[in-house]
Amino acid sequence: MAIAENSALFNEDTCPWSRADDARLIQQVTREAGRIALSYFTRDIHVWEKSPDNPVSEADIAVDEFLRTTLSQNRTGYGWLSEETEDQPERLRCGRLWIVDPIDGTRAFLAGGDDWGVSVALVQDQKPILAVFYAPVKDAFYFASAGQGATKNGQPITVSDCSDLAKAKMMGDPSAFRPSKYWPVEWPQTMYAEQANSIALRICQIADAQFDCCVTLRPKNDWDVAAADLILSEAGGELTTGDGVALLFNREKPLHKHIVAGTKPIIPALMARVKPALENWRKRQKSEIR
């Protein structure tokens, strides 16, 4: 496995906490974080923009502060990476790292919708080993431990057996899959598509077989997908970049250019459309540079 520059491999023999200890902690604190988020939900709260069209609220900050304080106090030596905390380069030297999105789907949260949640992953040597995604309004608590499967509200989950893209349920903006110059290979017009604000929720809903696949060519950060990656994998699905490369976390730049997720039988049909689209886009980029 390629390890980020300056990153240290984790030594389990010297760690005072077992995987079971960390599993209990991550579930407890994520449930409480969900309750904190709900205490702000549908209220008139302070909202501002971190950057154009990128809202954040006092609820995001409150949940982030709770998670950072609680997890850091209980696990000294573990690193930290969150959407709402300034990135610190020392995380690259940590064998274990908490990766957090305090409210994934902030727009939905602010609009009073149900497609948002709290995402927390524990990453070891650049791969998630524990993951929770909690969507409180949907009463959906997803949990996964590497090698031990995934659950929703305590019950085991597995992906669907869908292998036919024409019959698939795609979690994504329907307008993005219409015939256009951006898709050299068109998507089946019988494929169902539905949008959700939270990328992590979209992927978790593939894990529990509500949907079959998800494609986004927009960049996503570690905190967007770290927890969902493990939940989907442990439910029998697969998540890669648009180039078919497995995701690594806790790199110097914690960004993934595109995301393809689905049941394993349907991945080839997704890639048959995504790869030519990326090739065309890269050719256009090169011609514009010239």
C-alpha positions in Angstrom: 0.0 0.0 0.0 1.3 3.5 -0.9 1.4 5.7 2.2 1.3 9.4 2.1 4.7 11.3 2.5 5.6 11.6 6.2 2.7 9.3 7.2 3.4 6.7 9.9 2.1 3.1 9.8 -0.1 2.4 12.8 1.3 0.0 15.4 -1.7 -1.9 17.0 0.6 -3.5 19.6 1.3 -0.2 21.2 -2.2 1.2 21.1 -4.1 1.1 24.4 -7.5 0.9 22.6 -8.9 -2.1 20.8 -11.0 -1.9 17.6 -14.0 -2.8 19.8 -13.2 0.1 22.1 -13.1 2.5 19.1 -16.3 1.0 17.6 -18.2 1.7 20.8 -16.8 5.3 21.0 -17.6 6.2 17.3 -21.2 5.0 17.6 -21.8 6.7 20.9 -20.4 10.1 19.9 -22.1 10.0 16.4 -25.5 9.4 18.0 -25.0 12.3 20.3 -23.7 14.5 17.4 -27.0 13.7 15.6 -29.0 14.8 18.6 -27.0 18.1 18.7 -27.7 18.7 15.0 -31.5 18.0 15.6 -31.5 20.6 18.3 -30.8 23.2 15.6 -33.0 21.7 12.9 -35.9 23.8 11.5 -34.8 26.7 13.8 -33.8 30.2 12.8 -30.0 29.8 13.0 -27.0 31.8 11.9 -25.9 30.9 8.4 -23.0 32.3 6.3 -20.9 31.3 3.2 -17.4 29.9 3.6 -17.1 30.5 -0.2 -19.6 31.4 -2.9 -22.5 29.0 -2.8 -21.0 27.0 0.0 -23.1 27.6 3.1 -22.2 26.7 6.7 -24.2 27.3 9.9 -23.8 27.4 13.6 -25.2 23.9 13.7 -22.3 22.6 11.6 -19.8 24.3 13.9 -21.5 23.1 17.1 -21.5 19.5 15.9 -17.9 19.8 14.7 -16.7 21.2 18.0 -18.5 18.4 20.0 -17.0 15.7 17.8 -13.5 17.1 17.8 -13.4 17.7 21.5 -14.9 14.4 22.5 -12.9 12.2 20.1 -9.6 14.0 20.8 -10.0 13.8 24.5 -10.8 10.1 24.4 -8.2 9.1 21.8 -4.9 11.0 22.3 -2.6 10.5 19.4 -5.2 10.0 16.7 -5.3 12.6 13.9 -8.2 14.8 12.9 -9.6 16.0 9.5 -12.9 17.7 9.2 -14.8 19.9 6.8 -15.2 22.6 9.4 -11.8 22.6 11.0 -8.6 24.1 9.6 -6.5 21.4 8.2 -3.3 20.6 10.1 -0.3 18.9 8.3 0.6 16.8 11.4 -2.4 14.5 10.5 -0.1 13.0 7.8 2.1 11.6 10.5 -0.8 9.8 12.3 -1.4 6.1 11.7 -5.0 6.6 12.8 -7.2 9.5 11.9 -10.8 10.6 12.5 -12.4 12.0 9.3 -15.6 13.9 10.0 -18.3 15.8 8.1 -20.4 17.2 11.0 -23.4 17.8 8.7 -23.1 16.3 5.2 -25.9 17.9 3.2 -26.0 21.3 4.8 -28.3 22.7 2.2 -30.9 20.0 2.9 -30.5 20.6 6.6 -31.1 24.3 6.2 -34.1 23.7 4.0 -35.7 21.4 6.5 -35.2 18.3 4.4 -34.3 14.8 5.5 -31.4 14.0 3.2 -28.5 15.0 5.5 -26.5 13.3 8.2 -23.4 13.1 10.4 -20.4 11.2 8.9 -17.6 9.9 11.0 -14.8 7.5 9.9 -11.7 6.1 11.6 -9.0 5.7 9.1 -5.9 3.5 9.6 -3.0 3.6 7.2 -5.1 5.4 4.6 -8.1 3.0 4.7 -11.3 3.3 6.8 -11.6 0.7 9.5 -14.7 2.0 11.3 -17.5 4.1 9.9 -20.8 5.6 10.9 -23.3 7.7 9.0 -26.3 8.9 10.9 -29.3 10.5 9.2 -31.4 11.5 12.3 -34.6 12.7 10.4 -34.7 9.4 8.5 -33.9 7.4 11.6 -31.1 5.7 9.7 -27.9 4.7 11.6 -25.4 3.0 9.4 -22.3 1.3 10.9 -19.5 -0.7 9.5 -16.3 -2.3 10.8 -13.7 -3.5 8.3 -14.1 -7.3 7.7 -17.2 -7.5 9.8 -20.0 -6.3 7.5 -22.3 -3.3 7.6 -25.6 -2.6 9.5 -28.4 -0.2 9.4 -30.2 0.4 12.8 -28.4 -2.8 14.0 -29.6 -5.0 11.2 -27.2 -6.4 8.5 -27.4 -4.8 5.1 -26.3 -5.9 1.6 -26.4 -4.3 -1.8 -29.0 -5.3 -4.4 -28.3 -7.9 -7.0 -28.9 -5.5 -9.9 -26.7 -6.0 -12.8 -28.7 -4.3 -15.6 -28.2 -0.6 -15.9 -31.4 -0.2 -17.8 -33.3 -1.4 -14.8 -31.1 0.3 -12.2 -31.9 3.0 -9.7 -29.3 5.7 -9.8 -28.8 8.0 -6.9 -28.1 11.4 -8.6 -29.4 14.4 -10.4 -31.7 13.0 -13.3 -30.7 15.9 -15.6 -27.0 14.8 -15.4 -27.7 11.6 -17.2 -29.6 12.9 -20.2 -28.1 12.5 -23.7 -25.4 15.2 -24.3 -22.0 15.8 -25.8 -20.5 15.0 -22.4 -21.5 11.4 -22.6 -20.1 9.6 -25.6 -21.9 6.5 -24.4 -25.4 7.4 -23.4 -27.2 6.3 -20.3 -30.2 4.0 -20.7 -33.3 6.2 -20.7 -35.2 3.6 -18.6 -32.7 4.0 -15.8 -34.4 5.7 -12.8 -32.5 8.6 -11.2 -33.2 10.6 -8.0 -31.3 13.3 -6.4 -30.1 13.6 -2.7 -28.1 16.4 -1.2 -25.7 14.2 0.8 -23.2 12.2 -1.2 -22.6 9.9 1.9 -26.3 9.2 2.2 -26.5 8.4 -1.5 -23.8 5.8 -1.1 -25.3 4.4 2.1 -28.6 3.9 0.2 -26.8 1.8 -2.3 -25.4 -0.2 0.6 -28.9 -1.0 2.0 -30.3 -1.8 -1.6 -32.6 1.2 -1.8 -30.6 2.2 -4.9 -28.1 0.5 -7.1 -25.5 3.1 -8.2 -24.2 6.6 -7.9 -21.9 8.7 -10.2 -20.6 12.2 -9.6 -17.8 13.8 -11.7 -17.6 16.7 -9.2 -14.7 16.5 -6.8 -15.3 15.2 -3.3 -13.2 15.5 -0.2 -12.2 12.8 2.3 -14.9 13.8 4.7 -17.6 13.4 2.1 -16.9 9.8 1.4 -14.6 8.1 3.9 -17.4 6.6 6.1 -19.6 5.8 3.1 -16.8 4.0 1.4 -16.4 1.4 4.1 -20.2 1.0 4.6 -20.7 0.3 0.9 -17.7 -2.1 0.7 -18.8 -4.0 3.8 -22.3 -4.3 2.3 -20.8 -5.9 -0.8 -20.6 -2.9 -3.1 -17.7 -1.0 -4.7 -16.6 2.6 -4.7 -13.8 4.0 -6.9 -12.7 7.1 -8.8 -13.9 7.5 -12.4 -10.6 6.0 -13.4 -11.3 2.8 -11.5 -8.9 3.5 -8.7 -9.7 2.6 -5.1 -9.7 5.6 -2.7 -6.9 6.4 -0.3 -7.5 8.8 2.6 -5.3 11.1 4.7 -3.2 12.2 1.7 -1.6 15.7 1.6 -4.5 16.9 -0.6 -7.6 15.0 0.7 -9.6 15.3 -2.6 -11.0 12.8 -5.0 -11.8 14.1 -8.5 -14.8 11.9 -9.1 -16.8 9.1 -7.5 -18.3 5.9 -9.0 -20.3 3.6 -6.6 -22.6 0.7 -7.1 -23.2 -3.0 -6.9 -20.2 -4.9 -8.3 -22.0 -6.4 -11.3 -23.1 -2.9 -12.4 -19.7 -1.2 -12.1 -18.5 -2.2 -15.6 -21.6 -0.5 -17.2 -20.9 2.6 -15.2 -17.3 2.7 -16.2 -18.2 2.2 -19.9 -19.8 5.6 -19.7 -17.6 7.4 -17.2 -14.2 6.6 -18.7 -15.0 7.9 -22.3 -16.6 11.1 -20.7 -13.4 11.7 -18.7 -11.2 11.1 -21.8 -13.2 13.7 -23.8 -13.0 16.2 -21.0 -9.3 15.8 -20.7 -8.8 16.2 -24.5 -10.9 19.5 -24.3 -8.7 20.6 -21.4 -5.5 20.0 -23.4 -6.8 21.8 -26.5 -7.9 24.8 -24.4 -4.4 25.0 -22.8 -2.8 25.1 -26.3 
